[in-house]
């Protein structure tokens, strides 16, 4: 396994795979090309020994909160799950962010995605319990995070 920075040529490869990686959910729309043009210096992709993409993390440092980074997406190929690849991607991102003076990392997920919620908790993230959160699927979450019915858990982790 090899980690490297993403390049724009990775975009069509990942867009062609991510729906399968997420069990057929149509999430490729979350992958505009701009992530592979403008956020490559703070993101990572993982390749297997044959050079196939097997995982990625897209993140950035907030321009308005320079001590905070945000992970937009993290995903691994289904055949890489429970092998530590997600942890490796996050640890590399944390290391990178610490070196740049970042003190906190934020990420969101759907509260019904128990695997993602459990993974983020295992990585040391804690869910926000601010005003407006409700207990959804057993986790503090915002019921209308971006729009009506758009439930999200907002996680943060201190570095």
Secondary structure, 3 states (H helix, E strand, C coil): CEEECCCCCHHHHHHCCHHHHCCCCCCHHHCCCCHHHHCHHHCEEEECCCCCEEEEEEEEECCCCCCEEEEEEEEECHHHCCCCHHHHHHHHHHHHHHHCCCCEEEEEECCCCHHHHHHHHHCCCEECCCCCEEEECCEEEECCCCCCCCCEEEEEEEC
